Amino acid sequence: MTTAIAALTDDHCRALAKVAERPRRHDRLVVDLSDDLPGAGATDRGAEALVWLDAHGLASGPSSALGVWQLTSRGRAMLGQVQSRVGGQ
């Protein structure tokens, strides 16, 4: 099963841009993208963040004319690790 990233709100785009600037925060990025979010690449910075995700093997896309991005198996595995950490706190 894949996790689709259909769109992003302006707040998500800002968060993604921050993560793209600080790669060590990639686990937070995966958490933010774990659900289908409404406007992918709605801003230039959001689009840059999605390109960063793709370059680091965490997501791929867009996979259709609708611009749907998906977490890769690596991205889903990282999401599972992050959710375990968050759930265990």
N, C-alpha and C positions, 0 to 999 in steps of 0.2 A: 504494500500500500504506500502511496506517495502522499506527501503533504503539499498541497497546491498553495502557491503564493500569488493570489490573483491581483491584489492591489494593496496600497498602503495609504494610511492617513498622513497628513502633514507631520503629525507628531512622530509617527513611525519613521518617516523619511529622515527627520532630524536625528532620531535615535540611531538609525542605520548609518547616517553620515558620521556620527561620532564613533561608532564601532569600526567603520572603514578606516578612520584615521588612527585608531588604536586597536590593531589586530588582536592583542591579548584579550580583548573583551568579546571575542567571537562567540563564546558560549551564551552571553546575553543576547546576541544577535539571533542565535538559533531559537532561543526561547521566544523572542519577539515574533519570529516567523513561524512558530509552531501551528498557528491557526490560519485559516483563510482570512486575509485582511482586505477591507474595502479600499484601489487607485495605484497599481505597481508602477514604479518609476514616475510617479506623479510630479516629482521635481527632479532637477538635474542631480542633486545630491543623493536622492533616493535611488535614482538609476545607477549612479556611481557605486553605491553600496551593493546593489544587486550584482553589478559586474564584479565587485570584490568577492562576493560570495561564490560566484561562478569560478573565478580565478583560483580560489582556495578549495575547490572541490566540494563545497557545502551545498550548493544549489545549482540547478541548470535551467536554462530557459532562454527566452520564452519558448514553450513547446507547442504553441498553437498561434493561430491568428489573433486569439484573444489575449495574448501576452501572459499566459499562465506560467509561472516559475514553480519549480518543484525542488524540495530538499532531496539531495542524493542520499544513498545509503549511509555515507559518512556523516552527512548532516543529520540524518535521523538518529544515528548512533550517538552523536554528540548531544542531540536533544534529549535522548534517554538518560545519558550521564548527568546532564544538567538538571533534569527533572528529578532524578534520584537524589541529587545533592540538595536541591531546594526542598524536596519532600522530607528529607531526613533531618532538616534543621528545626 
